[in-house]
């Protein structure tokens, strides 16, 4: 499986395979397990999904860092990928982390669909 390299590619692939709703369901499940008070409607537009999740990640980094780490653990974002990011600009960092979260959620959905 070749992972999407940006948000737009991820959404195109999810829509092409009709797995966008499953992506949101998986994200909601992991947000719940991480005790993050955020739930997306299955009809949420991709741009809204990205912006709301990015804002949530930004708030977690700024104010609830342990919850942020818990979310990364729950989603199973690779620590190696996180360490490669530039942490100087928190806005850019939250955007990059948001993509890593969605990319990992996409992996889970794709594998579940492929091997069900």
N, C-alpha and C positions, 0 to 999 in steps of 0.2 A: 504494500500500500504506500503510495506516494502522498505525503501530507501536503495539504494546501499551504502555500507560502505567504498568503495574506488573507485578510478577512473576506474580500470580495470573492476570491477563488473558493474559499470554504463555503460560502453561501450558495454560489453557483452549483457546486458539487452536491451540496445537501438538497437543493431544490431539484436538481437533475435526477437524483436517486429517490426523490420524494421522502426524504428523511429529516426535513427541517423540523417538523413537529416532534419527532423523536429526540432531536438535539435539544429542544427546549425542555422536554420532559426529563431528560437525563440531567440537564443543568439544574432544573428545579429540585430534583432528587438530591443532588450533591449539595446544593445551597441549604436545603433543609437539614441534611446530615451534619453540615458544618455550623448549624445554628445561625445562619445569616438570614435576617428577616427580609427576604426578597423572593417574590415568586412571579414568573412571567406567564402571561396568558399564551395559550398555544397559537393565537392569531397575531402575536406581537411581530411587528415589522423588523426585519434584520437591523436597520439603522437604529431603531429604538432599543433593540436588544443590546447592541454594542454600546450605545451611549449610556444607558442606565447601568449596565454591568460595569462599564469603565468608571462611572461616577461612584458606584459602590466600592469598587476596588480602591479608588483614590481615597475615599473616606476611611476605609479600613486601614490603609497604609498610614494615614495621618493620625487617626484617633484610636484605632483598635488593632494594633499590630499583631497581637497574639491571635485574634480572630482571622486576620489576613493569612497568617501562617497556617492556621487550622484549615482554611478554605483551600489553600494550595495543597495541603496534605490530603484532604478529602477528595479533591479532584484528581490528585496524583500527577501534578505538574512536576516534571523532572527538575530536580535541584540544579543540575548542570546547566540547563537552559536558563534558569532564573539568574544564576551567577554570571552568565555572559551578558546580561542586560546592564545598561548604564543607569545607575541609581541617582545620578546628579539631578535630573529633572523628573520630579515626581509625577507630573502630568504625562510625560512620555513613558515613564515606567509603568504607570497604571494602564496606558493604552497597550503596551507590549504584553503585560501580564494578562490583560483581558483577552488578547489574541491567543496566548498560550493556554489559557483556561478553555476557550472555545475550541481550540485545536485538539486538546486532549479529550474533551467531551465528544468531539466529532469522531475521534479514534474509537472511543467506546461504542458509540452508536453504529459506526461502520462495521466493526467486528461483530457486534451482536446480530446485525442484519445478515452479514455474510455467512456466519456460522450457526444460525438458528436452526 
